[in-house]
Amino acid sequence: MANGQWYPPEWPDRIRALAAGTLTPVTPRRAATVLLLKDTPAGPVVHMLRRRASMAFAGGAYAYPGGGVDPRDDDRQIRWAGPPRAWWAQRLGVDAAGAQAIVCAAVRETYEEAGVLLAGPDPDSVVGDTTGDDWEADRAALVARELSFAEFLDRRGLVLRSDLLGAWTRWITPEFESRRYDTWFFVAALPAGQRTRNASSEADRTVWIRPGEAAAGYDRGELLMMPPTVATLRQLLPYGSAAEALAAAPARDMTPVLARARLEGAEVVLSWPGHDEFTKHVPTAPAPAPTTVPTPAETTGGGPA
């Protein structure tokens, strides 16, 4: 039975074009996504959303809250709790301004798409209920990019809680994809007093699900996912609580994972280094169109009179 690996039908042609030198890769856009965890008696569960089938990128696939970095968040001074920006810069492999923008993107997208805000009035607290009309107005302004996240934090007098995040892994969309992202994945625990909701216009369903259950659904072909989603689900399996996963984050390797396409005989082999389960073999030339044998009526040009 086929698994649920997201594999767009246009990829083989794009891979062949890349191998032939007729496709120029686009520069990936920086992005952040968050594996939001909470503990249950059966173990930790992770918050996932299903992207609407109409979405141009990964429609119908299960993913985590996430999105692109807003460059307006890289140079504005904001109130900040947790490791300093220089620490985050080293951890994420960017400069301090870029690190601030990436962490802001992780917190902002979790708020925009799940209604959960990793920020508080002081370095030791987080906000409570964020479902009021005034909160929703600010969230809508963030989604519309009428308001930067740095401006939002300043307006509300909030401290960004970078200490509630753990950098987990980094994946870069393959060079042959037309929509490319350089994505930092983070883990975080659902703050006490907050709850998730489907606040995203890009999702038609949200679930709290055990990582092993989600990975098994992918293996059965029931849940569609992109390779980094499946990989991160499997990486969560050894941890018995959200706190254990967060404690493990600082030691994780942040070397970017980038798919490679190489020629081997009559095939292009598509692989993700360190993740053999996603390897694909693509013919170097399109399959010939099937031939049909004409019926007697087609041969004579006739048919029933």
Order of alpha helices (4+ residues) and beta strands (2+ residues): alpha-beta-beta-beta-beta-beta-alpha-alpha-beta-alpha-alpha-beta-beta-beta-beta-alpha-alpha-alpha-beta-beta-beta-beta-alpha
